[in-house]
Structure formats: C-alpha cells, structure tokens
Amino acid sequence: MILEVALLDVRANENEAFEAAFQQAQVYISRQKGYLNHRLQRGMENANRYVLLVEWETLEDHTIGFRESEDYQHWKRLLHHFYDPFPVVEHFESVNADTND
Amino acid sequence: MILEVALLDVRANENEAFEAAFQQAQVYISRQKGYLNHRLQRGMENANRYVLLVEWETLEDHTIGFRESEDYQHWKRLLHHFYDPFPVVEHFESVNADTND
C-alpha cells in the first residue's frame, strides 16, 4: 500500500468553490485501478491549505495509471487552477507492520 | 476528528536508528487521552523523509494534552534529535462527511 500525500494551497477566497469542485472531481480518482481510498481535510492553522491523502495499491497506479488517464484530464481541469503554488505530491511506503494497521 | 500531519526529515544515514526509536516512542503517544491512531510511512522520492499522521479527537488533545505531558518529554528525547530541519506540524479538520469515511 502506497500513500500519496499532497498539501494543497488554494487561492484566497476560493475555498468553497474548491470544495465543490473537489466533490465533483473525486469520482475520477475513485474509479482508477489500484485506488483504495482518499480523504481531503482543511487546515486549522491555515484555512487555505488542505491535505489530500490517497491510498494506492502501487506507485504506478497513481503515477502512470491515473496521471496518463483521460480521467486525469477532467481532474486537472476541475482542480489545478485553484492551486497557488502548484503542489508537490509525494509518496510514502510502509515502514513496518506495527505502525500501518 | 483532527488529523495531525508532520513531514519529518531525518538526518542522512539515521533511518534505521530513527525507525527503532520510533518503535519505542509510539507507546508514549498511543496512550494519550483523545489519541485515536497513528501511522508512520517512509518517503519513496526521498528516503530520509517520513510522514507521520496522527488522528486525535480534538486539537487540544494534541497541542495541550500531549505536548504538556511527561510522556511528551520521553517522545522528544527519543525523536527530536533526528530531525533536520525541525518539522512543521499542522492540523486538518473534516471538509465534509463524504470524503472522510
């Protein structure tokens, strides 16, 4: 299991529009091969910041499967214009069984 | 439910020692009031980077309850010397029911 972590900085005063767009966009990620689950949460120290966590079966399910899909074009069109700066996305793997369920 | 997110940059060549120390340290966080669960995962793009996610019932369970506890002193002694730079810790709350289970 691979965890994708993205810290998303959304332009000022666009929170509501971003959250509405994300509601629409999540269908595109959720139907990908290897997609396991996702969550989006809003920053308490900075209300324009969100964290997106996505669990994938493999790294390539995200970096190749999703990013090269047509669904990614929809995702991108709905969401990317909200970000400033454009987010760095990183992937994390298990350290050991104890700390990962 | 509050999600604590910390991106941890561990000094070069100290991964094994850090992971071993974390195994010991996790007992101190896990027994706090309001602690729900945690996970530590290792970076795939940067093997010296980890993400620590902790779920708390409330923000104060972390920022007051844990940070002002004696257990935090143990946690700190075990872990803080591994970090360079010292991590920024942020908290995130639910956006809506759909995206949080």
Backbone of each chain as ProteinMPNN parsed JSONL, in Angstrom:
{"seq_chain_A": "MILEVALLDVRANENEAFEAAFQQAQVYISRQKGYLNHRLQRGMENANRYVLLVEWETLEDHTIGFRESEDYQHWKRLLHHFYDPFPVVEHFESVNADTND", "coords_chain_A": {"N_chain_A": [[0.835, -1.202, 0.0], [0.553, 2.169, -0.907], [0.954, 5.479, 0.091], [-0.213, 8.485, -1.019], [0.602, 11.842, -0.578], [-0.5, 15.108, -0.553], [-0.069, 18.484, -0.088], [-2.179, 21.079, -0.356], [-2.39, 24.296, -1.471], [-4.786, 26.632, -1.655], [-6.089, 29.28, -3.606], [-6.802, 32.475, -2.136], [-10.024, 33.037, -0.745], [-11.278, 31.168, -2.32], [-12.117, 28.82, -1.288], [-14.705, 27.625, -0.972], [-15.546, 27.193, -3.596], [-13.491, 25.537, -4.435], [-13.886, 23.296, -2.76], [-16.373, 22.443, -3.653], [-15.757, 21.804, -6.301], [-13.98, 19.766, -5.827], [-15.641, 17.811, -4.81], [-16.938, 17.044, -7.142], [-14.755, 16.193, -8.62], [-13.695, 13.993, -7.339], [-14.846, 11.614, -8.142], [-13.456, 10.882, -10.412], [-10.92, 10.09, -9.589], [-11.53, 8.05, -7.88], [-12.374, 5.883, -9.33], [-10.207, 4.669, -10.445], [-7.922, 2.043, -11.392], [-6.396, 0.246, -8.82], [-6.8, 2.228, -6.969], [-7.481, 2.902, -3.587], [-8.549, 4.411, -1.365], [-9.467, 7.773, -0.344], [-8.935, 10.964, 1.243], [-9.841, 14.281, 2.029], [-8.807, 17.039, 3.832], [-9.2, 20.086, 5.712], [-7.027, 22.787, 6.555], [-6.263, 23.804, 9.893], [-4.574, 25.659, 11.023], [-4.114, 27.179, 8.821], [-6.467, 28.166, 6.759], [-6.622, 28.11, 4.033], [-5.255, 25.987, 3.233], [-5.083, 22.583, 2.39], [-5.033, 19.054, 3.046], [-4.507, 16.303, 1.017], [-4.939, 12.928, 1.001], [-4.225, 9.918, -0.495], [-4.707, 6.514, -0.906], [-3.057, 3.967, -2.615], [-2.708, 0.921, -4.466], [-0.258, 0.395, -5.767], [2.659, 2.411, -6.572], [2.737, 3.033, -9.298], [0.092, 2.835, -10.033], [-0.868, 5.301, -9.421], [1.057, 7.171, -10.547], [1.376, 6.43, -13.2], [-0.949, 4.982, -14.12], [-3.22, 6.641, -13.249], [-2.335, 9.294, -13.832], [-1.872, 9.24, -16.549], [-4.317, 8.881, -17.604], [-7.532, 9.518, -19.172], [-9.358, 10.388, -17.362], [-7.778, 11.837, -15.612], [-7.403, 14.201, -16.943], [-9.877, 15.425, -16.658], [-9.94, 15.729, -13.883], [-7.75, 17.449, -13.499], [-8.594, 19.703, -14.927], [-10.753, 20.481, -13.381], [-9.547, 21.051, -10.906], [-6.828, 22.056, -10.837], [-6.484, 24.803, -11.324], [-7.038, 26.066, -8.955], [-4.844, 26.032, -7.301], [-2.075, 27.554, -5.68], [1.015, 28.003, -4.533], [1.659, 25.562, -7.176], [1.09, 22.287, -6.102], [3.475, 20.074, -4.445], [3.667, 16.687, -4.8], [3.961, 13.792, -2.905], [5.052, 10.401, -2.238], [4.604, 7.703, 0.024], [5.78, 4.827, 1.699], [5.194, 1.733, 3.538], [6.685, 1.475, 6.773], [6.842, -0.496, 8.681], [4.95, -3.333, 9.878], [3.675, -2.802, 12.336], [3.038, -0.04, 12.588], [1.273, 0.451, 10.623], [-1.53, -0.302, 10.582]], "CA_chain_A": [[0.0, 0.0, 0.0], [1.304, 3.408, -1.078], [0.193, 6.661, 0.5], [0.08, 9.75, -1.702], [0.341, 12.991, 0.291], [-0.381, 16.396, -1.245], [-0.51, 19.671, 0.66], [-2.758, 21.902, -1.41], [-2.653, 25.688, -1.105], [-5.846, 27.124, -2.533], [-6.122, 30.758, -3.679], [-7.652, 33.139, -1.128], [-11.458, 33.205, -1.028], [-11.795, 30.176, -3.269], [-12.338, 27.563, -0.567], [-15.996, 26.996, -1.253], [-15.526, 26.731, -4.985], [-12.581, 24.389, -4.479], [-14.508, 22.129, -2.131], [-17.436, 21.98, -4.554], [-15.091, 21.176, -7.453], [-13.398, 18.501, -5.371], [-16.763, 16.857, -4.748], [-17.134, 16.534, -8.498], [-13.527, 15.583, -9.15], [-13.299, 12.755, -6.662], [-15.327, 10.447, -8.886], [-12.447, 10.494, -11.41], [-9.809, 9.361, -8.962], [-12.03, 6.886, -7.142], [-12.624, 4.714, -10.19], [-8.964, 4.182, -11.051], [-7.344, 0.763, -10.99], [-5.412, 0.385, -7.747], [-7.242, 3.225, -5.982], [-8.045, 2.259, -2.392], [-9.398, 5.381, -0.663], [-8.873, 9.103, -0.259], [-9.585, 11.928, 2.126], [-9.414, 15.68, 1.9], [-9.119, 17.77, 5.06], [-8.862, 21.509, 5.649], [-6.081, 23.24, 7.569], [-6.762, 24.569, 11.037], [-3.666, 26.8, 11.174], [-4.209, 27.952, 7.581], [-7.731, 27.677, 6.174], [-6.486, 27.946, 2.582], [-4.435, 24.808, 2.993], [-5.751, 21.291, 2.535], [-4.207, 17.876, 2.793], [-5.161, 15.211, 0.293], [-4.277, 11.639, 1.19], [-4.821, 8.877, -1.339], [-4.026, 5.221, -0.814], [-2.991, 3.235, -3.885], [-2.057, -0.389, -4.333], [1.142, 0.56, -6.172], [3.046, 3.762, -7.001], [2.41, 3.213, -10.707], [-1.356, 3.055, -10.192], [-1.04, 6.754, -9.415], [1.928, 7.979, -11.409], [1.155, 6.082, -14.61], [-2.368, 4.671, -14.365], [-4.114, 7.799, -13.151], [-1.854, 10.524, -14.486], [-1.933, 9.131, -18.012], [-5.695, 8.547, -17.985], [-8.41, 10.619, -19.572], [-9.959, 10.908, -16.126], [-6.873, 12.83, -15.022], [-7.653, 15.475, -17.633], [-11.049, 16.023, -16.0], [-9.457, 16.077, -12.529], [-6.872, 18.592, -13.688], [-9.403, 20.846, -15.362], [-11.584, 20.904, -12.247], [-8.862, 21.408, -9.655], [-5.483, 22.636, -10.83], [-6.482, 26.277, -11.335], [-7.197, 26.595, -7.593], [-3.621, 25.901, -6.506], [-1.012, 28.552, -5.794], [1.727, 27.448, -5.692], [1.259, 24.227, -7.581], [1.575, 21.42, -5.013], [4.41, 18.967, -4.571], [2.999, 15.455, -4.383], [4.954, 12.781, -2.528], [4.525, 9.056, -1.949], [5.201, 7.108, 1.216], [5.513, 3.384, 1.815], [5.18, 1.226, 4.912], [7.934, 1.279, 7.5], [6.706, -1.853, 9.221], [3.556, -3.731, 10.074], [3.11, -2.237, 13.566], [2.5, 1.322, 12.523], [0.363, 0.602, 9.481], [-2.646, -1.224, 10.8]], "C_chain_A": [[0.871, 1.254, 0.0], [0.411, 4.574, -0.672], [0.692, 7.875, -0.275], [-0.302, 10.888, -0.752], [0.531, 14.268, -0.528], [-0.903, 17.488, -0.331], [-0.913, 20.704, -0.383], [-3.029, 23.308, -0.885], [-3.592, 26.293, -2.138], [-5.86, 28.654, -2.471], [-7.125, 31.324, -2.671], [-9.084, 33.278, -1.631], [-12.017, 32.211, -2.043], [-12.086, 28.841, -2.596], [-13.63, 26.865, -0.964], [-16.032, 26.421, -2.658], [-14.613, 25.512, -5.124], [-13.243, 23.144, -3.899], [-15.633, 21.563, -3.006], [-16.829, 21.255, -5.761], [-14.507, 19.83, -7.045], [-14.471, 17.42, -5.263], [-17.007, 16.224, -6.113], [-15.945, 15.708, -8.954], [-13.258, 14.211, -8.551], [-13.797, 11.491, -7.371], [-14.238, 9.957, -9.861], [-11.279, 9.732, -10.798], [-10.309, 8.04, -8.388], [-12.248, 5.657, -8.024], [-11.366, 4.189, -10.877], [-8.601, 2.793, -10.545], [-6.315, 1.033, -9.881], [-5.75, 1.448, -6.718], [-7.85, 2.499, -4.789], [-8.971, 3.204, -1.625], [-8.711, 6.744, -0.692], [-9.593, 9.901, 0.815], [-8.985, 13.294, 1.887], [-9.777, 16.351, 3.206], [-8.556, 19.181, 4.976], [-7.993, 21.938, 6.821], [-6.717, 24.05, 8.682], [-5.859, 25.781, 11.296], [-3.781, 27.736, 9.966], [-5.397, 27.399, 6.792], [-7.678, 27.571, 4.656], [-5.667, 26.716, 2.222], [-5.253, 23.549, 3.252], [-4.698, 20.199, 2.465], [-5.068, 16.857, 2.068], [-4.311, 13.97, 0.497], [-4.995, 10.628, 0.298], [-4.023, 7.595, -1.137], [-4.198, 4.484, -2.145], [-2.364, 1.868, -3.628], [-0.575, -0.291, -4.685], [1.389, 2.012, -6.575], [2.575, 4.033, -8.43], [0.907, 3.375, -10.948], [-1.661, 4.549, -10.178], [-0.264, 7.442, -10.528], [1.767, 7.662, -12.897], [-0.344, 5.916, -14.865], [-3.25, 5.911, -14.345], [-3.615, 8.978, -13.978], [-1.868, 10.443, -16.009], [-3.347, 8.833, -18.502], [-6.442, 9.784, -18.499], [-9.067, 11.238, -18.343], [-9.08, 11.976, -15.48], [-7.062, 14.195, -15.679], [-8.855, 16.2, -17.027], [-10.666, 16.553, -14.616], [-8.685, 17.394, -12.56], [-7.677, 19.847, -14.012], [-10.238, 21.386, -14.197], [-10.76, 21.548, -11.136], [-7.607, 22.258, -9.79], [-5.466, 24.159, -10.779], [-6.667, 26.883, -9.944], [-5.865, 26.721, -6.847], [-2.611, 27.02, -6.767], [-0.212, 28.525, -4.493], [1.194, 26.064, -6.053], [1.877, 23.225, -6.601], [2.642, 20.404, -5.417], [3.671, 17.736, -4.035], [4.081, 14.432, -4.058], [4.268, 11.475, -2.188], [5.317, 8.44, -0.802], [4.8, 5.64, 1.307], [5.623, 2.95, 3.274], [6.577, 1.142, 5.5], [7.941, -0.132, 8.076], [5.255, -2.12, 9.547], [2.913, -3.021, 11.271], [2.417, -0.906, 13.406], [1.557, 1.511, 11.353], [-0.748, -0.419, 9.535], [-2.132, -2.651, 10.951]], "O_chain_A": [[1.8, 1.384, 0.797], [-0.757, 4.634, -1.057], [1.864, 8.242, -0.195], [-1.398, 10.894, -0.19], [1.587, 14.482, -1.122], [-2.038, 17.427, 0.143], [-0.094, 21.144, -1.189], [-3.816, 23.484, 0.045], [-3.255, 26.446, -3.312], [-5.664, 29.242, -1.407], [-8.161, 30.717, -2.398], [-9.319, 33.597, -2.796], [-13.115, 32.406, -2.563], [-12.282, 27.836, -3.279], [-13.643, 25.669, -1.255], [-16.493, 25.3, -2.874], [-14.933, 24.569, -5.848], [-13.167, 22.064, -4.485], [-15.816, 20.348, -3.083], [-17.334, 20.215, -6.186], [-14.532, 18.872, -7.817], [-14.23, 16.257, -5.587], [-17.252, 15.022, -6.221], [-16.099, 14.664, -9.587], [-12.652, 13.359, -9.201], [-13.217, 10.417, -7.205], [-14.117, 8.756, -10.102], [-10.72, 8.832, -11.425], [-9.598, 7.035, -8.408], [-12.301, 4.531, -7.531], [-11.449, 3.362, -11.786], [-8.93, 2.418, -9.42], [-5.48, 1.93, -9.995], [-5.065, 1.566, -5.702], [-8.649, 1.58, -4.964], [-10.083, 2.812, -1.273], [-7.53, 6.853, -1.02], [-10.699, 9.563, 1.235], [-7.8, 13.442, 1.588], [-10.919, 16.256, 3.655], [-7.579, 19.441, 4.274], [-8.205, 21.498, 7.951], [-7.598, 24.876, 8.444], [-6.341, 26.822, 11.743], [-3.569, 28.942, 10.086], [-5.333, 26.304, 6.233], [-8.585, 27.005, 4.046], [-5.419, 26.442, 1.047], [-6.016, 23.472, 4.214], [-3.618, 20.387, 1.903], [-6.205, 16.586, 2.456], [-3.116, 13.963, 0.204], [-6.219, 10.504, 0.337], [-2.794, 7.608, -1.195], [-5.289, 4.389, -2.707], [-1.587, 1.692, -2.689], [0.268, -0.836, -3.973], [0.452, 2.75, -6.879], [2.079, 5.117, -8.736], [0.493, 3.975, -11.939], [-2.592, 5.008, -10.839], [-0.821, 8.184, -11.336], [1.995, 8.52, -13.749], [-0.929, 6.603, -15.701], [-3.949, 6.197, -15.318], [-4.376, 9.586, -14.73], [-1.876, 11.472, -16.684], [-3.55, 8.561, -19.686], [-6.028, 10.923, -18.285], [-9.302, 12.445, -18.286], [-9.59, 12.916, -14.869], [-6.897, 15.227, -15.03], [-8.857, 17.425, -16.899], [-11.022, 17.669, -14.237], [-8.927, 18.308, -11.773], [-7.456, 20.912, -13.434], [-10.406, 22.597, -14.05], [-11.221, 22.49, -10.492], [-7.347, 23.103, -8.934], [-4.525, 24.745, -10.244], [-6.473, 28.085, -9.767], [-5.78, 27.45, -5.858], [-2.333, 27.379, -7.911], [-0.704, 28.974, -3.459], [0.387, 25.481, -5.328], [3.068, 23.312, -6.304], [2.701, 19.947, -6.558], [3.119, 17.765, -2.935], [5.008, 14.231, -4.842], [3.074, 11.435, -1.891], [6.526, 8.632, -0.68], [3.66, 5.262, 1.037], [6.086, 3.706, 4.128], [7.533, 0.782, 4.812], [8.928, -0.859, 7.967], [4.425, -1.213, 9.493], [1.733, -2.676, 11.222], [1.363, -0.657, 13.992], [1.085, 2.623, 11.115], [-0.887, -1.276, 8.663], [-2.922, -3.575, 11.142]]}, "seq_chain_B": "MILEVALLDVRANENEAFEAAFQQAQVYISRQKGYLNHRLQRGMENANRYVLLVEWETLEDHTIGFRESEDYQHWKRLLHHFYDPFPVVEHFESVNADTND", "coords_chain_B": {"N_chain_B": [[-13.006, 14.678, 14.524], [-9.547, 15.142, 14.312], [-6.803, 15.584, 12.192], [-3.431, 15.22, 12.516], [-0.59, 16.233, 10.781], [2.693, 15.59, 9.975], [5.637, 16.229, 8.299], [8.586, 14.638, 8.264], [11.963, 15.192, 8.273], [14.711, 13.286, 8.321], [18.019, 13.031, 9.56], [20.754, 12.243, 7.379], [21.593, 8.844, 6.817], [20.553, 7.971, 9.218], [18.251, 6.564, 9.305], [17.61, 3.897, 10.134], [18.12, 3.938, 12.887], [16.353, 5.944, 13.615], [13.873, 4.752, 12.967], [13.854, 2.621, 14.75], [13.887, 4.013, 17.176], [11.459, 5.264, 16.932], [9.712, 3.132, 17.136], [9.924, 2.606, 19.844], [9.069, 5.054, 20.854], [6.415, 5.344, 20.129], [4.669, 4.25, 21.975], [4.316, 6.236, 23.867], [2.794, 8.236, 22.676], [0.541, 6.857, 21.995], [-0.898, 6.301, 24.259], [-2.195, 8.559, 25.069], [-4.879, 10.697, 26.154], [-7.626, 11.051, 24.021], [-6.196, 10.293, 21.81], [-6.365, 8.61, 18.726], [-5.338, 7.057, 16.513], [-2.276, 6.249, 14.727], [0.151, 6.592, 12.093], [3.235, 5.881, 10.538], [5.076, 6.556, 7.707], [7.489, 5.92, 5.117], [9.319, 7.997, 2.84], [9.179, 7.723, -0.721], [10.229, 9.145, -2.82], [12.155, 10.504, -1.475], [14.178, 9.092, 0.691], [14.924, 9.847, 3.217], [12.859, 11.149, 4.272], [9.861, 11.193, 6.106], [6.367, 10.603, 6.679], [4.245, 11.443, 9.275], [1.194, 10.638, 10.538], [-1.359, 11.45, 12.689], [-4.328, 10.734, 14.323], [-6.583, 12.565, 16.261], [-9.011, 13.132, 18.843], [-9.664, 15.809, 19.495], [-8.195, 19.047, 18.758], [-6.867, 20.084, 20.978], [-6.274, 17.843, 22.455], [-3.926, 17.032, 21.333], [-2.281, 19.419, 21.196], [-2.295, 20.519, 23.742], [-2.911, 18.469, 25.711], [-1.101, 16.246, 25.001], [1.357, 17.595, 24.395], [1.969, 18.919, 26.732], [2.463, 16.936, 28.479], [4.197, 14.528, 30.583], [4.913, 12.322, 29.159], [5.426, 13.395, 26.669], [7.926, 14.471, 26.978], [9.529, 12.206, 26.987], [9.052, 11.26, 24.395], [10.076, 13.382, 22.879], [12.796, 13.333, 23.657], [13.541, 10.891, 22.604], [13.105, 11.245, 19.846], [13.432, 13.889, 18.693], [16.067, 14.696, 18.112], [16.709, 13.54, 15.719], [15.757, 15.047, 13.63], [16.125, 17.28, 10.903], [15.543, 19.837, 8.821], [13.848, 21.045, 11.849], [10.618, 19.757, 12.133], [7.578, 21.179, 10.721], [4.451, 21.077, 12.112], [1.145, 20.39, 11.291], [-2.445, 20.771, 11.518], [-5.503, 19.279, 10.499], [-8.921, 19.483, 9.634], [-12.193, 17.948, 9.169], [-13.665, 18.242, 5.932], [-16.088, 17.53, 4.851], [-18.64, 15.018, 5.236], [-18.564, 13.093, 3.195], [-15.91, 12.79, 2.203], [-14.494, 11.801, 4.261], [-14.498, 9.057, 5.24]], "CA_chain_B": [[-11.698, 14.061, 14.379], [-8.498, 16.05, 13.842], [-5.646, 14.879, 11.648], [-2.12, 15.871, 12.626], [0.295, 15.833, 9.687], [4.064, 16.078, 10.132], [6.627, 15.705, 7.358], [9.782, 14.537, 9.106], [13.216, 14.984, 7.549], [15.645, 12.637, 9.244], [19.416, 13.197, 9.138], [21.267, 11.192, 6.484], [22.133, 7.615, 7.419], [19.999, 7.69, 10.538], [16.92, 5.966, 9.14], [17.382, 2.702, 10.962], [18.067, 4.365, 14.289], [15.096, 6.676, 13.792], [12.743, 3.814, 12.961], [13.916, 1.876, 16.011], [13.47, 4.941, 18.232], [10.021, 5.496, 16.781], [9.044, 1.948, 17.706], [9.865, 2.822, 21.292], [8.379, 6.303, 21.189], [4.977, 5.342, 19.822], [3.889, 3.92, 23.163], [4.014, 7.463, 24.623], [1.699, 8.982, 22.043], [-0.64, 5.995, 21.865], [-1.687, 6.203, 25.482], [-2.757, 9.864, 25.431], [-6.322, 10.943, 26.06], [-8.013, 11.624, 22.734], [-5.43, 9.666, 20.712], [-7.172, 7.613, 18.015], [-4.438, 6.134, 15.794], [-1.177, 6.934, 14.038], [0.94, 5.806, 11.147], [4.481, 6.48, 10.065], [5.483, 5.937, 6.439], [8.772, 6.429, 4.594], [9.255, 8.599, 1.511], [9.679, 6.968, -1.867], [11.044, 10.082, -3.598], [13.254, 10.911, -0.595], [14.154, 8.046, 1.727], [15.144, 10.439, 4.54], [11.644, 11.867, 4.662], [8.758, 10.362, 6.599], [5.154, 11.315, 7.059], [3.577, 10.948, 10.477], [-0.214, 11.044, 10.618], [-1.968, 11.057, 13.966], [-5.701, 11.185, 14.494], [-6.939, 12.959, 17.627], [-10.416, 13.545, 18.98], [-9.709, 17.273, 19.413], [-6.899, 19.702, 18.578], [-6.238, 20.274, 22.288], [-5.712, 16.567, 22.914], [-2.535, 17.029, 20.882], [-1.471, 20.616, 21.461], [-2.191, 20.734, 25.185], [-2.82, 17.197, 26.433], [0.151, 15.524, 24.757], [2.585, 18.41, 24.44], [2.287, 19.338, 28.102], [2.568, 15.734, 29.316], [5.53, 13.975, 30.822], [5.179, 11.41, 28.043], [5.993, 14.163, 25.55], [9.357, 14.618, 27.244], [10.159, 10.96, 26.516], [8.892, 11.298, 22.939], [11.012, 14.397, 22.42], [14.159, 12.856, 23.887], [13.798, 9.791, 21.68], [12.938, 11.525, 18.409], [13.685, 15.208, 18.111], [17.453, 14.881, 17.63], [16.866, 13.002, 14.356], [15.141, 15.899, 12.612], [16.852, 18.425, 10.36], [15.195, 20.822, 9.856], [12.801, 20.653, 12.765], [9.397, 19.74, 11.307], [6.365, 21.962, 10.935], [3.326, 20.169, 12.326], [-0.124, 21.068, 11.005], [-3.665, 20.028, 11.843], [-6.524, 19.38, 9.457], [-10.24, 19.021, 10.077], [-13.047, 17.422, 8.106], [-14.319, 19.146, 4.995], [-17.484, 17.073, 4.846], [-18.751, 13.596, 5.563], [-18.259, 12.244, 2.036], [-14.503, 12.499, 1.932], [-13.829, 11.311, 5.468], [-15.154, 7.796, 5.581]], "C_chain_B": [[-10.72, 15.033, 13.713], [-7.325, 15.215, 13.345], [-4.407, 15.746, 11.803], [-1.246, 15.336, 11.501], [1.673, 16.431, 9.94], [4.94, 15.41, 9.088], [7.969, 15.792, 8.07], [11.013, 14.277, 8.243], [14.27, 14.519, 8.536], [17.064, 12.789, 8.681], [19.891, 11.988, 8.322], [21.853, 10.038, 7.29], [21.613, 7.317, 8.819], [18.616, 7.045, 10.477], [16.661, 4.811, 10.085], [17.242, 3.066, 12.424], [16.764, 5.113, 14.569], [13.915, 5.712, 13.872], [12.703, 2.991, 14.25], [13.443, 2.764, 17.167], [11.967, 5.19, 18.157], [9.211, 4.336, 17.348], [8.886, 2.103, 19.211], [8.953, 3.992, 21.634], [6.869, 6.187, 21.031], [4.099, 4.968, 21.009], [3.47, 5.198, 23.905], [2.872, 8.261, 24.009], [0.4, 8.16, 22.106], [-1.489, 5.94, 23.124], [-2.269, 7.539, 25.938], [-4.275, 9.868, 25.34], [-6.609, 11.564, 24.681], [-7.218, 11.105, 21.55], [-6.305, 8.613, 20.038], [-6.3, 6.596, 17.277], [-3.306, 6.941, 15.178], [-0.576, 5.992, 13.006], [2.156, 6.618, 10.745], [4.824, 5.783, 8.769], [6.703, 6.662, 5.876], [8.658, 6.901, 3.152], [9.834, 7.719, 0.421], [10.543, 7.868, -2.746], [12.284, 10.489, -2.796], [13.222, 10.011, 0.63], [14.471, 8.594, 3.112], [13.92, 11.181, 5.056], [10.572, 10.861, 5.07], [7.526, 11.242, 6.73], [4.597, 10.628, 8.3], [2.171, 11.524, 10.477], [-0.753, 10.556, 11.949], [-3.391, 11.583, 13.99], [-5.986, 11.392, 15.977], [-8.42, 13.3, 17.669], [-10.553, 15.057, 18.839], [-8.286, 17.81, 19.225], [-6.141, 19.764, 19.907], [-5.697, 18.959, 22.857], [-4.25, 16.455, 22.485], [-1.755, 18.219, 21.439], [-1.328, 20.917, 22.948], [-1.952, 19.399, 25.886], [-1.472, 16.505, 26.244], [1.375, 16.404, 24.976], [2.948, 18.887, 25.84], [2.439, 18.143, 29.041], [4.024, 15.351, 29.565], [5.916, 13.02, 29.691], [5.816, 12.136, 26.866], [7.494, 14.367, 25.734], [10.126, 13.376, 26.798], [10.188, 10.923, 24.979], [9.959, 12.203, 22.307], [12.462, 13.902, 22.525], [14.515, 11.747, 22.899], [13.907, 10.254, 20.226], [13.508, 12.843, 17.897], [15.098, 15.39, 17.554], [17.681, 14.32, 16.231], [16.493, 14.011, 13.273], [16.044, 17.06, 12.181], [16.281, 18.737, 8.981], [14.124, 20.294, 10.809], [11.458, 20.78, 12.044], [8.329, 20.76, 11.719], [5.225, 20.95, 11.064], [2.047, 20.953, 12.071], [-1.295, 20.156, 11.322], [-4.74, 20.306, 10.793], [-7.83, 18.798, 9.975], [-11.072, 18.586, 8.877], [-13.591, 18.531, 7.221], [-15.8, 18.803, 4.944], [-17.491, 15.563, 5.037], [-18.283, 12.697, 4.416], [-16.805, 11.83, 1.919], [-13.766, 11.998, 3.167], [-14.534, 10.092, 6.016], [-16.653, 7.977, 5.68]], "O_chain_B": [[-11.027, 15.654, 12.696], [-6.908, 14.259, 13.999], [-4.343, 16.861, 11.286], [-1.168, 14.125, 11.291], [1.805, 17.645, 10.101], [4.987, 14.184, 8.996], [8.428, 16.876, 8.43], [11.092, 13.257, 7.559], [14.665, 15.243, 9.45], [17.274, 12.687, 7.472], [19.468, 10.857, 8.563], [22.518, 10.239, 8.307], [22.186, 6.489, 9.529], [17.902, 6.989, 11.479], [15.627, 4.753, 10.751], [16.356, 2.568, 13.119], [16.149, 4.939, 15.622], [13.058, 5.844, 14.746], [11.626, 2.704, 14.772], [12.688, 2.317, 18.031], [11.291, 5.31, 19.179], [8.161, 4.533, 17.96], [7.844, 1.772, 19.777], [8.166, 3.93, 22.579], [6.122, 6.868, 21.733], [2.922, 5.324, 21.05], [2.395, 5.242, 24.504], [2.082, 8.884, 24.719], [-0.691, 8.711, 22.252], [-2.664, 5.575, 23.07], [-2.776, 7.649, 27.054], [-4.87, 9.136, 24.55], [-5.916, 12.484, 24.245], [-7.526, 11.436, 20.405], [-6.926, 7.802, 20.725], [-6.514, 5.391, 17.412], [-3.37, 8.169, 15.116], [-0.77, 4.777, 13.045], [2.117, 7.842, 10.628], [4.862, 4.554, 8.718], [6.916, 7.848, 6.125], [7.979, 6.275, 2.339], [10.851, 7.053, 0.615], [11.499, 7.391, -3.357], [13.333, 10.782, -3.37], [12.357, 10.146, 1.495], [14.304, 7.878, 4.099], [13.943, 11.767, 6.139], [10.41, 9.813, 4.445], [7.624, 12.461, 6.873], [4.492, 9.403, 8.363], [1.982, 12.739, 10.423], [-0.615, 9.381, 12.291], [-3.626, 12.756, 13.704], [-5.688, 10.547, 16.82], [-9.008, 13.702, 16.665], [-11.45, 15.538, 18.147], [-7.306, 17.116, 19.497], [-4.934, 19.528, 19.957], [-4.76, 18.97, 23.656], [-3.434, 15.858, 23.188], [-0.71, 18.054, 22.069], [-0.333, 21.511, 23.364], [-0.94, 19.208, 26.561], [-0.781, 16.213, 27.219], [2.319, 16.006, 25.659], [4.103, 19.221, 26.105], [2.534, 18.314, 30.257], [4.939, 15.784, 28.865], [7.084, 12.92, 29.315], [6.643, 11.57, 26.151], [8.242, 14.427, 24.759], [11.242, 13.482, 26.29], [11.203, 10.601, 24.363], [10.635, 11.834, 21.347], [13.245, 14.043, 21.586], [15.646, 11.671, 22.418], [14.709, 9.717, 19.462], [14.015, 12.902, 16.777], [15.296, 16.164, 16.617], [18.715, 14.584, 15.616], [16.877, 13.843, 12.115], [16.648, 17.731, 13.018], [16.512, 17.971, 8.046], [13.566, 19.219, 10.591], [11.19, 21.802, 11.412], [8.204, 21.137, 12.884], [5.066, 20.072, 10.216], [1.885, 22.062, 12.582], [-1.155, 18.935, 11.387], [-4.862, 21.417, 10.277], [-7.851, 17.771, 10.654], [-10.704, 18.822, 7.726], [-13.933, 19.615, 7.695], [-16.656, 19.687, 4.989], [-16.442, 14.92, 4.999], [-17.671, 11.655, 4.652], [-16.493, 10.687, 1.586], [-12.552, 11.793, 3.127], [-15.089, 10.108, 7.114], [-17.373, 7.018, 5.96]]}, "name": "protein", "num_of_chains": 2, "seq": "MILEVALLDVRANENEAFEAAFQQAQVYISRQKGYLNHRLQRGMENANRYVLLVEWETLEDHTIGFRESEDYQHWKRLLHHFYDPFPVVEHFESVNADTNDMILEVALLDVRANENEAFEAAFQQAQVYISRQKGYLNHRLQRGMENANRYVLLVEWETLEDHTIGFRESEDYQHWKRLLHHFYDPFPVVEHFESVNADTND"}
